[in-house]
């Protein structure tokens, strides 16, 4: 078990204290700005809200010894009036799809009718928000008489939640914008204050899951392209949050004062390896957010799961259960100040989304999510996502010509100055789950799982981060198993 989980809740604005709203603006213009974002007040607030939602979705031990879990469509969660109003907002957006039928003409990329749908949403955004959010929340005014209202800030995140009409794509940056939209409502006291976890579960099951289902409908209807995706090098083309919250749904049950579990699974939970079996995915997607996201992959991609989703395939080999996959911990220091120590899915979210310049460059900052540096922030270690573009931007033109042939077939975003790994260490992405059941950076707890190796002639060309146990190099030395990417010569 982890250290005790402290009660960490996204703070709300005190209306009586005075507040100045700001029209959100872009602040991440180049890759170096990502490092500033990772120590900003906006980053701390986003992570706090996400961890708050994550904790709420972990099953609960009840006083009578039974366990209460939180599957999709459970009757155990009651939706508050604000949650029901947000559900109405999503319904109205879905109805607008009928006013923008897909174009039937030939096209190479996304369907241009998505632009028509987005224009409808944009033109009616104020009307939709006024119908579905309280006037007190939307019309909250700045202490500055010339300042804007709260609606201006919320609308920026709302409109950023549905994809790009210019690029005809949708990705994790748009999902992040919707998370900020909900967190902004929370900060504005738009959700009732109840027992910790109660309203958070209602937000996840009553708003976030329906949002994801609507987005999947939009993606399929208008064949939207993935935005900011690594392709097979990434977790998912479009979403990340359902993998965090869905793994929490299947973690071992805890009491209110228990620490967040670091390993194990809810009794009766499907095995992580079930994501590779279509019949299990079809059954579990009805009750679990993780499997619901996997089910959408099955809807839109064909071929072996390990081939089109190798990172999810590698994660499915973790033997220590859904608690290990979800794994979140908070470490207290300096009296009441705390720093986030993030691992598992949350750690991957930092690497895949929040530390990734192509994704967060579109995020805007105002008074609800401030660009100012958090006074307690600890500068993060430089990630491959932030360091790559920085080193490239400082690299003299033509310097790549002097690279040695030993640069190999590293991931496309790996830095050119990174030290070469030891022989046989492979080219693992730093956040990739190892097939020995461990999170990267931790000692192994089990021998590599070789039973789930993809069958057939492709077995020798698995993703570069997969642990190689398919065979040995000539001479019988197991430390020299090739880990080249399938496209490497």
C-alpha positions in Angstrom: 0.0 0.0 0.0 1.0 3.6 -0.6 1.5 6.3 1.9 -1.8 7.6 3.4 -3.9 9.4 0.8 -4.4 13.0 1.9 -7.7 14.8 1.2 -6.7 17.1 -1.6 -9.6 19.0 -3.2 -9.5 21.6 -5.9 -10.1 24.9 -4.1 -13.1 27.1 -5.0 -13.3 30.8 -5.5 -14.7 32.9 -2.6 -17.1 35.3 -4.3 -17.0 37.7 -1.4 -13.2 38.0 -1.7 -13.3 39.6 -5.1 -12.0 38.0 -8.3 -10.9 39.3 -11.7 -11.8 37.2 -14.7 -9.5 37.2 -17.7 -10.1 36.3 -21.3 -8.1 33.1 -21.7 -5.1 33.4 -24.0 -2.4 31.1 -25.5 0.9 31.1 -23.5 2.7 28.0 -24.8 4.3 29.2 -28.0 7.4 27.0 -28.1 8.6 23.8 -26.6 10.5 25.6 -23.8 7.2 26.9 -22.5 6.1 23.4 -21.6 8.5 23.4 -18.6 6.9 26.6 -17.4 3.5 25.0 -17.7 4.5 22.1 -15.6 5.2 24.4 -12.6 2.2 26.7 -13.2 -0.9 27.0 -11.0 -2.9 25.8 -13.9 -1.0 22.5 -14.0 -1.4 22.0 -10.2 -5.2 22.6 -10.4 -5.7 20.2 -13.4 -3.7 17.5 -11.6 -5.5 18.0 -8.3 -8.9 17.8 -10.0 -7.9 14.6 -11.9 -6.5 12.9 -8.8 -9.7 13.9 -7.0 -11.8 12.2 -9.7 -9.5 9.2 -9.7 -9.7 8.6 -6.0 -13.5 8.9 -6.1 -13.7 6.0 -8.7 -11.9 3.5 -6.5 -14.3 1.0 -5.0 -15.3 1.6 -1.3 -15.4 -0.8 1.7 -18.7 -0.3 3.5 -19.2 -0.5 7.2 -21.0 -3.8 6.9 -18.0 -5.4 5.2 -19.4 -5.3 1.7 -17.8 -3.5 -1.3 -19.4 -0.8 -3.4 -18.0 -0.4 -6.8 -18.8 2.3 -9.4 -19.6 0.7 -12.8 -21.0 2.7 -15.7 -24.8 3.2 -15.3 -24.8 2.2 -11.7 -27.8 3.1 -9.6 -25.6 3.7 -6.6 -24.7 7.2 -7.8 -27.3 10.0 -7.6 -26.8 12.9 -10.0 -27.1 16.4 -8.7 -28.9 19.2 -10.5 -25.7 20.7 -12.0 -24.7 17.2 -13.4 -28.2 16.8 -14.9 -27.9 20.2 -16.5 -24.6 19.2 -18.0 -26.2 16.0 -19.3 -28.8 18.2 -21.0 -26.0 20.3 -22.6 -24.5 17.1 -24.1 -27.9 16.0 -25.4 -28.4 19.4 -27.1 -25.0 19.0 -28.7 -25.8 15.6 -30.0 -29.1 16.9 -31.4 -27.1 19.5 -33.4 -25.5 16.6 -35.3 -28.7 16.2 -37.3 -28.3 19.7 -38.6 -24.8 18.9 -40.1 -25.1 15.5 -42.0 -21.8 14.1 -43.2 -20.7 15.2 -46.7 -21.1 12.3 -49.2 -18.4 13.5 -51.6 -14.9 12.0 -52.0 -12.4 13.0 -49.3 -9.0 12.1 -48.2 -9.2 13.1 -44.6 -11.9 14.2 -42.1 -15.4 15.0 -43.3 -15.8 18.7 -44.0 -19.3 18.7 -42.5 -17.7 18.7 -39.1 -16.9 22.3 -39.7 -20.6 23.0 -40.1 -21.4 21.2 -36.8 -18.7 23.1 -35.0 -19.9 26.4 -36.5 -23.4 25.6 -35.1 -21.9 24.9 -31.6 -19.8 28.1 -31.7 -22.7 30.3 -32.8 -25.0 28.9 -30.1 -22.4 28.4 -27.3 -23.6 31.3 -25.1 -27.2 30.2 -25.6 -26.4 26.6 -24.7 -24.4 27.5 -21.6 -27.1 29.9 -20.4 -29.7 27.2 -20.8 -27.6 24.6 -18.9 -25.5 26.5 -16.3 -26.8 28.7 -13.5 -26.9 32.5 -14.2 -25.1 33.2 -11.0 -22.2 31.1 -12.2 -22.0 32.4 -15.7 -22.6 36.0 -14.9 -20.2 36.2 -12.0 -18.4 39.5 -12.6 -14.9 40.6 -12.0 -14.0 43.0 -9.2 -12.6 45.1 -12.1 -15.6 46.9 -13.5 -14.1 46.6 -17.0 -13.4 42.9 -16.6 -15.2 40.0 -18.4 -17.6 37.6 -16.8 -16.9 33.9 -15.9 -18.8 32.8 -19.0 -15.9 34.1 -21.2 -13.5 31.8 -19.5 -15.7 28.8 -19.4 -16.7 29.2 -23.0 -13.1 29.0 -24.2 -12.6 25.6 -22.6 -16.1 24.4 -23.7 -15.4 25.3 -27.4 -11.9 23.7 -27.1 -13.5 20.3 -26.1 -14.8 19.2 -29.5 -11.9 19.0 -31.9 -10.4 21.3 -34.5 -12.6 22.5 -37.4 -9.4 23.6 -39.2 -7.5 20.3 -39.0 -10.6 18.1 -38.8 -9.1 16.2 -35.9 -9.7 15.4 -32.2 -7.2 14.3 -29.5 -6.2 14.4 -25.9 -5.7 18.2 -25.9 -9.4 18.6 -26.6 -10.2 16.0 -23.9 -8.0 18.1 -21.6 -10.0 21.2 -22.4 -13.2 19.5 -21.3 -11.6 18.5 -18.1 -10.7 22.1 -17.6 -14.3 23.1 -18.4 -15.5 20.9 -15.6 -12.8 22.0 -13.2 -13.6 25.6 -13.9 -17.3 25.0 -13.0 -16.0 23.3 -9.8 -13.8 26.3 -9.0 -16.8 28.6 -9.5 -18.8 26.7 -6.9 -21.0 25.2 -9.6 -21.2 21.7 -7.9 -22.7 21.1 -4.5 -20.3 20.5 -1.6 -21.0 17.0 -0.3 -19.1 14.1 1.3 -15.8 13.8 -0.5 -16.1 11.6 -3.6 -19.9 11.8 -4.0 -20.1 14.6 -6.4 -16.8 13.6 -8.1 -18.3 10.2 -9.0 -21.4 11.9 -10.4 -19.2 14.1 -12.6 -17.3 11.0 -13.9 -20.3 8.8 -14.5 -22.8 11.4 -15.3 -20.8 13.8 -17.4 -17.3 12.6 -18.4 -18.5 9.2 -19.7 -21.4 10.6 -21.7 -19.0 13.2 -23.1 -16.6 10.4 -24.2 -19.5 8.6 -25.9 -20.6 11.7 -27.7 -17.0 12.4 -28.9 -16.7 8.8 -30.2 -20.0 9.4 -32.1 -18.5 12.6 -33.6 -15.2 10.9 -34.5 -17.0 8.1 -36.4 -19.6 10.4 -38.0 -17.1 12.8 -39.4 -14.1 10.4 -39.6 -11.9 12.9 -37.6 -8.2 12.4 -37.6 -6.2 11.8 -34.4 -4.6 15.0 -33.0 -1.2 15.0 -31.5 -1.0 11.2 -31.7 2.2 9.1 -31.6 0.4 6.4 -33.6 1.5 3.0 -32.3 4.0 4.7 -30.0 1.2 6.3 -28.0 -1.5 4.9 -25.7 -4.6 5.9 -27.7 -5.3 8.1 -30.7 -8.0 10.2 -29.1 -8.4 9.8 -25.3 -6.5 9.1 -22.1 -8.8 10.0 -19.2 -10.9 6.8 -19.5 -7.8 4.7 -18.9 -7.1 6.5 -15.7 -10.6 6.4 -14.3 -11.4 3.0 -15.7 -8.4 1.4 -14.0 -9.5 3.1 -10.8 -12.9 1.4 -11.1 -11.2 -2.0 -11.0 -8.7 -1.3 -8.3 -9.1 -3.0 -4.8 -11.7 -1.5 -2.5 -10.5 1.0 0.2 -12.2 2.7 3.2 -12.3 6.5 3.4 -9.1 6.6 5.4 -7.2 3.9 3.6 -4.3 4.7 1.3 -4.7 4.4 -2.5 -4.0 0.8 -3.5 -0.8 0.3 -5.5 -1.5 -3.3 -6.6 -4.3 -5.9 -6.7 -7.7 -5.8 -8.3 -11.3 -5.7 -7.3 -12.6 -9.3 -6.7 -14.2 -10.5 -9.9 -12.6 -7.9 -12.0 -11.5 -9.0 -15.5 -7.8 -9.6 -16.0 -5.9 -6.8 -17.7 -5.1 -9.3 -20.4 -8.8 -9.4 -21.3 -8.3 -6.3 -23.5 -6.9 -8.7 -26.2 -10.1 -10.8 -26.2 -13.0 -9.2 -28.2 -15.7 -11.1 -26.3 -14.4 -9.9 -23.0 -14.1 -6.3 -24.3 -17.6 -6.4 -25.6 -19.0 -7.5 -22.2 -16.9 -5.2 -20.0 -17.2 -2.1 -22.1 -20.8 -1.7 -20.8 -19.7 -1.3 -17.2 -16.1 0.0 -17.2 -14.5 3.1 -18.7 -11.2 1.4 -19.6 -12.8 -1.3 -21.5 -15.2 1.2 -23.1 -12.2 3.0 -24.5 -10.7 -0.3 -25.7 -14.1 -1.2 -27.3 -13.9 2.0 -29.3 -10.5 0.9 -30.6 -12.0 -2.4 -31.7 -14.8 -0.4 -33.5 -12.4 1.7 -35.6 -9.3 -0.5 -36.0 -8.8 -3.9 -37.5 -6.0 -6.5 -37.2 -4.3 -8.0 -34.1 -4.6 -5.9 -31.0 -0.9 -6.1 -30.2 -0.1 -4.8 -33.7 -2.2 -1.6 -33.7 -2.1 -0.9 -29.9 1.2 -2.2 -28.7 1.5 0.0 -25.6 -2.0 -1.0 -24.4 -1.0 -4.6 -25.2 2.2 -4.3 -23.1 0.2 -2.8 -20.2 -2.2 -5.7 -20.4 0.7 -8.0 -19.3 1.1 -6.4 -15.9 0.6 -9.1 -13.4 0.1 -7.0 -10.2 -3.5 -6.0 -11.1 -5.5 -2.9 -11.8 -4.2 -1.1 -8.7 -0.7 -1.3 -10.2 -1.9 0.0 -13.5 -3.7 2.9 -11.9 -1.1 3.6 -9.2 -1.2 7.1 -7.7 0.6 8.3 -4.6 1.0 11.7 -2.9 4.0 12.4 -0.7 3.7 15.0 2.0 6.5 17.4 2.8 7.2 20.8 4.5 4.2 20.8 6.9 1.0 21.0 4.8 2.6 21.6 1.4 2.5 18.6 -0.9 4.1 17.6 -4.1 2.6 15.2 -6.5 4.5 12.0 -7.0 2.8 10.4 -10.0 3.1 6.9 -11.3 1.2 4.4 -13.4 -1.5 5.8 -15.6 -1.2 9.3 -14.1 2.5 9.3 -14.8 1.8 8.3 -18.4 -0.8 11.1 -18.7 2.0 13.6 -17.8 4.3 12.1 -20.4 1.7 11.6 -23.2 -0.5 14.7 -22.7 0.7 17.4 -20.2 4.3 17.3 -21.2 3.7 17.1 -24.9 4.1 20.4 -26.7 1.9 19.5 -29.7 -1.0 18.8 -27.3 -0.7 21.5 -24.6 0.3 24.3 -27.0 -3.4 24.9 -27.7 -4.4 25.2 -24.0 -5.3 28.7 -22.9 -4.8 30.4 -19.6 -6.9 32.9 -17.7 -7.9 33.5 -14.1 -9.4 30.0 -13.5 -6.2 28.3 -14.8 -3.4 30.6 -14.2 0.0 30.7 -16.0 1.7 32.1 -12.8 4.2 29.8 -11.2 2.9 27.8 -8.3 5.1 28.8 -5.3 5.3 25.1 -4.1 6.0 23.6 -7.5 9.0 21.4 -7.9 10.5 21.6 -11.4 9.9 18.3 -13.2 12.7 16.2 -14.6 13.2 17.0 -18.3 11.1 14.5 -20.3 11.7 13.2 -23.8 8.7 15.2 -25.0 9.9 18.6 -23.7 13.6 18.1 -24.3 13.4 16.9 -27.9 12.1 20.0 -29.4 14.3 22.2 -27.2 17.4 20.4 -28.3 16.3 20.5 -31.9 15.5 24.2 -31.8 19.0 24.9 -30.4 20.7 22.5 -32.8 22.7 24.1 -35.6 21.3 23.5 -39.1 22.9 20.5 -40.7 24.2 19.0 -37.5 22.2 15.8 -38.1 24.7 15.0 -40.9 27.3 14.3 -38.3 25.3 11.6 -36.5 26.9 8.3 -36.2 25.2 5.1 -37.6 24.8 3.9 -34.0 21.9 6.3 -33.5 19.7 3.3 -34.4 16.0 3.2 -34.5 15.0 5.1 -31.4 11.5 6.6 -31.0 11.0 9.6 -33.3 10.9 12.0 -30.4 14.0 10.7 -28.6 16.7 13.4 -28.2 19.8 13.3 -30.2 21.9 14.0 -27.2 20.5 11.2 -25.1 23.1 8.7 -23.9 22.9 5.3 -25.6 21.4 2.5 -23.5 23.4 -0.5 -22.4 23.6 -3.4 -24.8 20.4 -5.3 -24.8 18.5 -2.5 -22.9 16.2 -1.9 -26.0 14.6 1.4 -26.8 11.8 1.5 -24.2 9.8 4.7 -24.0 10.2 5.9 -20.3 6.6 5.6 -19.5 6.0 2.2 -21.1 4.9 -0.6 -18.8 7.4 -3.5 -18.9 6.3 -6.9 -19.6 7.7 -8.1 -16.3 4.7 -6.5 -14.6 6.6 -3.4 -13.3 6.3 0.3 -13.9 9.5 1.7 -15.5 12.0 2.8 -12.9 11.0 0.2 -10.4 12.7 -3.1 -9.7 11.1 -6.2 -11.3 8.7 -8.2 -9.3 8.2 -11.1 -11.6 9.9 -12.8 -14.5 9.0 -11.6 -18.0 5.7 -12.9 -19.2 6.5 -14.8 -22.4 3.2 -16.6 -22.7 1.4 -13.7 -24.3 3.9 -13.1 -27.1 2.2 -12.4 -30.4 2.1 -15.5 -32.6 3.4 -16.0 -36.0 6.3 -14.5 -38.0 5.8 -11.0 -36.5 6.9 -12.2 -33.0 10.4 -11.0 -33.6 9.4 -7.5 -34.5 7.3 -6.4 -31.5 7.2 -2.8 -30.4 10.7 -1.6 -29.3 9.6 -1.2 -25.7 8.4 -4.7 -25.3 10.7 -6.9 -23.2 12.5 -9.3 -25.7 12.2 -12.9 -24.7 11.4 -14.3 -28.1 14.7 -15.8 -28.6 18.5 -15.3 -28.4 21.0 -13.8 -30.6 23.5 -16.1 -32.4 25.8 -17.6 -29.9 23.1 -18.0 -27.3 23.6 -14.6 -25.5 20.2 -13.5 -24.3 21.4 -10.0 -23.7 21.8 -9.3 -27.5 18.2 -10.0 -28.6 17.4 -7.4 -31.3 14.8 -4.8 -30.3 14.5 -3.0 -33.7 11.3 -1.4 -34.6 9.5 -3.4 -37.4 10.3 -0.7 -40.0 14.0 -0.7 -39.2 16.3 -2.2 -41.9 
